[in-house]
């Protein structure tokens, strides 16, 4: 949550809490390096790192997390054993121009060094004065350019849009303006590989209208409103406010054609300092309640199918260290130098580590969708060839990829079904990682009209895997087929 300016006015307290402190471009360019060994990282749990402090200064391996954000774009090596999500920050320069942090050369280097990474485009573009502070049309313009540039450097890169302060109605209105601006300018819907939001619990009031009560998130640029959710400092750890925003944003995604995209919650936590009524036990209670919800919340109409219809695929706690305000998982052993190593876990960090340590690591392979091409093999009196395709997913929570075997059968496996082609392997991480396996079904004599069921099955490659497949009932999928002996041709005269 790096900010470009410092704010010390009381009414902007929570805004400063949101944004952190200024870090120079040179500091942000430093890249964490080294190896984190041990443990079995969880793909759902992430951590927001702090400024330019190397990640290896913290015992991240002991936290159980599987991914991190450092508000930079690391062009070189990053911490081994974790997924790394680069963040590109955007700054408005004139009415229709922008500057990037880092510049394109740094982004290109990072794309080469981190193939397949999940890129966060912008950091709170909906936050006035602080963070990116972008008009919706300018965010759409910058996103378009970055999408084309990063995909050109790494076609496997995944770009996430959004990164709004909190998924409230006011800020979804801001994103609607982004979508409209993109459609108008480029004649197509905004292309995203996923959406990302933050979910802090902050006041939404215009400083121009309410100069004495505009702490928090203010009003998004370009949105004609004087207030949205009106809250107090006492609301900052209310789980009853945190929870409903998640399905609300998923509903927004589905209504705009993005239901089949993952959702990352890239920042959340308790920002108000302890003397505002938020000692570690209050923060930990909020953390535990939020974790329990985010791990398990599903919806068959709104959720992400490859992840068992969960609403959120990954989430990251803010922050690894935050000595000025709240939420820090670590603290300096020397209280007089709060940003200097060595760092030890805080009471909040102990709670995070204890929570993840108690989780039983899972793999849950699933056969998601099965198709044939052509859909109905013809009955031409000769053998036919069709392509069978299975889309498979893993909704477990283990970061490490699990090797799986996919087999296709003419008839039920284990009940006389004949295997089609040869078994194929696929490796899938948890949290909704998915992929497609194809095989050719050929040289099938028609022998007159013929119908039946063709099956696709996915199983773990090794029975000795220390993590077993959680649910076996979703590993098999079938579709009917029919081969005609004769076809009736009906000519059409126009």
N, C-alpha and C positions, 0 to 999 in steps of 0.2 A: 504494500500500500504506500508506495513512495509518492511524495508530493513534490511539486515544483516550488512551492513557497511555504513559509511558516506562518501560522496563524495563532495568535495568543489572546484574542478577545474571548471572553467567557462565552458569549452567545455562539461562537464557532467551535466550542470545545469538542463536541462530538465529531464535527467535520475534521478537525485536526486528528482526533482519534482514528478516524477512518483512514486518513491519508498518511500517517506516519510523519517522517521528517524528510527534509531535502537531502538527496544524495547526488553527488556529482555524476556526470556521465562517465567519467573515468572510473569512479568507484563502482558503478553498476556494471562496468565492462569486465570486472574481475570475475573469473569463472571458478566455482567450486570444483575441486578435483579430489581424487582419491577413491578409496574403495570402502564401502560399508559392507561388512560381512556378518553372517549369522542371522538367525531368525527366519521367519517365513512371512514376507511382507504381504499385507492386505491391499488389494488394488483399490478398494473403496476409500481407504483412509489416506488423507494427504496432509501436508503441512505447508503453511506459507512462511518461507524463510525471510530473513531480515537483512535488508540492505546489502552491504558488501562483505559481511562477515562470512568467511568460508564455511560451507556446510559441514566440512570435516571437523570444525571446532565443536560440533555438537554430536552427542551419541545418538544419531538418528536411527541406527540399527536397533536400538533398544526400544524404539517407540512403536514398532509394528506397522508403521505406515509404508505405503508403496509408491508414493509419488510426491512431488513438491513443485512449488512455484517460487521463484526468487525475484520477480518483477524486473527481469532483465532478459537478454537474449544471449545465452552462452554459445559462443562460436566454437569453443573447444570442448574438451572432455568434461563431463559432469559426473555427479556422484554415481558410482556403480551400484547396482542393486535397487535403484529407484527409477521410475519413469519421470522424465523432466518435461514440464510444460512451459515453453517460452511465452513471454508476454511482450507484445509490441505496444509501446505507448505512442499516442498521437497528439500533436499539438496544433491548434488552429493558427494559421498564418494568413490573415486576410479572409475575405468572404468565401472563397472557394479554393483555398490552398492550405496545405498542412505540412508539418515537419514530423519526422519519425525519430523515435529513440529506441534502438539505434538506427542509424541510416541504413540504406539498402545494402551496402557492402557488408555490414555486420549481420544483417538478416540472411543474406546469401550464404555467409560462412556458417551460420547456425543451422540453416537448412541442410547443408552438406554434412555437418557434424552430427545432426540429430534426425536421421531419416525416420519418417513415419510419426513424428512428434505431433502432439495436440497443441496447436497454436492458439493463444488467447489474443484476439485482435481488439486492442483498446483496453484501458483500465478505468472503469467508471466514466464512460463518456457522457453520462447523464448528470455528472456532478459539477455544478457551477463553481467558478473560481479555483477549485482544487481538482486534482487529477486531470483527466483529459478535457473536460468541458467543451464538448463539440455539438454544434447544431446538427440535427438529424441528417440533413442532406449532406453535410460534410463527412459525417461518419460513414454514410453509404458510399460516398465517393472514395474515401480512403480505404474502406473495406474492399471495394471492387479492385482497386489497384494492388493491394496487398494479396488478395486472393489469387489474382493472375500471376503476380510475381513469385510468390512462394510455391504455388503449384507448378510453375514453370521450372523452378529449381529442384523441387522434390514432389513428384506426382503423388507420392504416398502420404504427404503431409495432410493433417486434418485441421481444418480451420473452424474455430468456434467464435461465434458472434455474441454480442450482448455485453456481459460483464458489468451489468448495471448494479447500482448500490444495493437495491433490494427489489424483489419482484412484486411491487405494489401496482395497483391499477394506474396510478399516475405515470409510473415508469414503463409500463406496458404500452401506454399511450405514446410515449417517446419512441419505443421500438416500432410501433405502427407507422409513425412518421418516417422512420428509417426505411421500412419496407416500401412505403409509398414512394419515397424519393428514389430508391433504387429502381423500382419498376418504371417510374417515369423517365429516369435518365438512361437506363440500359435496356428497357423493353423486356425484362425477364425478372422472375422472382429472385430475391437474395439467395445465392447459393451458400449453404452452410453444411458442414459435416457434423455440427453439434451446436448447442446453445450453452452459454455459461452465464450464471448469475451469482451475485453475492446476496447474502440474506442477513443484513444487520437490521436491528429494530430501532429505527431512527425517525425523528420528527420530519415532516415535510411541510415547510411553510416558507413563503417568500420573505426574504429580508427586506425587500422594498415595501412590503405591506405590513409585516410584523417584525420590525427591527429589534424588538426585545424578546422575541420568541421564535427565532429562525435557526436554532441550533439543529444540527443533524444533517439531513440530506438535501435541504433546500428544494427548489423546483427545477426539473430538467430543462435545459436550454430548448427553446422552440415550443414549449408546451404552455398554452394559455391557461394558467391556473394560479391561484394565490395560495392554495393549500391542498394537501392530499390527506395522508394519515397524520392526524394531530396526536402526538404522544408526549410523554414526560420522561424525565430521567429515570423514573421508577419502573419504566416499561422495558428496559434494555435487556432483560433476561426472561421475558415472558414467552414460554414455549407455546402458549395458546395463540400468540401472534405470529410466531415463527412458522408453525406447522401449516396453516391454511394457505400460505403463499405458494407452497410447492405445487399442490394440485392446481392452483389457479394459474400458475405459469405453464404447467403442462397442458391445461385446457387452452390457453392462448396459443401454444405451439400447435396443438392438434387442429384448432380452428383455422390456422394459416398454412396448413399442409406440411407441418414439421413433426408430426407425431412419431415418425419412424427415425428420429434423430436422438442421440444420447443427450442427457442434460448433466452438466457438471455444476456443482456448487463450489466455486473456487475461493470463497471467503465467507466465513461466519465466525461468530464468537461473541464475547461480552466485552464491550469497549469501555464502559464507564469504570473509573478507577475504584479501588477498594473503599476509599473514604466516601464514595457516593452510595455506599450500601451494597457493595459487591465483593465481599471477601472470597477467598478461594472456595469455601464450601458452597457458596451460591453459584459461582462460576461452574464448579464441577457438577452440580445438580443440573444446571442447564445443559452442559456438555453431554452428560449421560442421557438425558431425555432426547436431545437432538440426535445423538448417535443412534439410539434405539429406533427412532422414527425413520431416519434416513436409510438405515440398513434394511428395513422391512417394508416400507410403504410401497404398495402396489396398486394398480388399477387396470382392469382388463380393457378399458376403453381409452385410457390416456398413457399407460406405461410403455416402456421400451421393450418390445417383444424379445429380442435376443438376451435381455437381462431379466427374464421372468416377469415382464411387465412392471418392473420397479420404476418408480418415478425419477429417482436420481441415481446416476451410475457412479459418480465419484464426488467426494467432498473433502475440503481442506480447511483445517482450523487456523484461525488467525490468532497468534503467530508463534513462531519458534521462540522469539524473545521480544518482550515489550515492557521494559522497566519503567516507562513513564506513566503508563495507563493500566491496561489489564490484559489478561489472556495468555501471558507468556508461558511457554512450556519449559523454558530454561531461564536461569538467572546467573549472573556472574558470581563467582566465588568471592570476589572482592567487591563489596557493596559501594566502595568509593569510586570504582571504575565499572559502571554497569554494562558497558559494551565491550569489555575486555575479557579474553579467556583467562583461566579455564572457566567453563560453564558447567553448572550442575542443574539437574532437573528441579523444577519448582514443584510445589504441591499440586499445581494444575497439571504439570507434566507427568507427575507420578500417577495421577488419575487417568490421563490419556493412555499411558503405557499399561496400566493395570486393566483398563477396559479392553484394549486390543489383545492383551495376553490371554484373556479369558475366552476369546472367540475361537471356536473350532473351525479350522480352515476347511473350505469346501471347494469341490468341483461339481458342477451340475451341467453336464452336457445335454443338449436337446436337439432333436431333429425339428427344425422350424418350418421349412417349406420344401415341397417336393414337386418337381415339374418334369414333363417330358416334351421333347421337341422332335418331330411334330407331336401335337397333343394327342391325335388319334392316328396310329400307324395305318397306312393304307392297305387294302387287300388287293394287291395287283397280281396275285398268283405267284409272286416271287418273294424271296426273303426281303425284309425291310431293315432299315437301320434307324434308330432313334437315339437321341442324347438324353440321358437321365441326369438331373441336377438336384443335389441336396444342399440347402442352406442350413448350416449348423451353428449353434451358439453355445456359450458357456456362461451361465449366470451365477457361478460360484464366486468366491471372494478372494481366491488366491491369485497373487500377481503372476507367479511363475506360469508359463504356458504348460498346458497339459497335452501330451501327445494322444491322439485319438485315431481310431480306425473306422473308416466308413465302408460299408458293404451294401451292395444292391442285390435283390432277390426277385426272381419270378416265382411268386408264391411265398407263403409265410416261412421265415427262417426257423429251422428246427422242426418244421412240420411238413417236410417234403419239398420246400422251396428250393429252387436251383439258383446258385449264386451267379450273378451276371458280371462278367469281366473279372478284374482282380481287385483285392482290397487296396484302399488308398489311405494315406495318413494325412492328418491335419493337426496343427498345434494351435490351441486356443487358450488365451488368458481368461481370467474371470471378468466380471463386471460388464458382460454383454459383448465381449469380443465374438466376432462371427466370421464365417467364411463359407465359400461354396466349393463343392466337390462334384466333378462331372465324370461320367463314364459313357461309353458307347454300347448300346444294346443292338446287336446285329445278328444276321444269319438265323432269323427265327422263321421257320417255314410256316406259312399261313395254315395249311391243312384245313381249309374251309374257314368258316366264321369261328372266331376265337375270342374269348373274353377272360378276364381274370384280374388279379391284384398284383401290382409290383410294389416292392417294399424297399425302403432305405433305412439303414440302421447305423448308429454311431455308438462306439464303446471305447472306454479307455484302452490305450495300447498295451498297458502292462497291468496285470492283476497285482503286481507287487508295488504299485504306486502307493506311497504312504497316505495319500488323500484319495479316498474312494468316491465314486460318482454318487452324489447325494440322492438323486431320484432317477430310477431306471425306467419308469413308466413313460417318460417323454423321449426315450432314445430311439423309438421306432415310429415310422410314419409310412402310410401306404396311400396309393391312388389306384383307381380302377383303370383298366385299358380294354379296348375292344378293337379287334382286327376283323374287318369285313371280308367275306369271301367274294362278294360282287358289289359293284357300285352302279347306281342308276344315274345316267347323265341326263340332266334337264337343261337343254339349251335355252338361252334368253335372247329374244329378239328385241332390240331397242328401236 
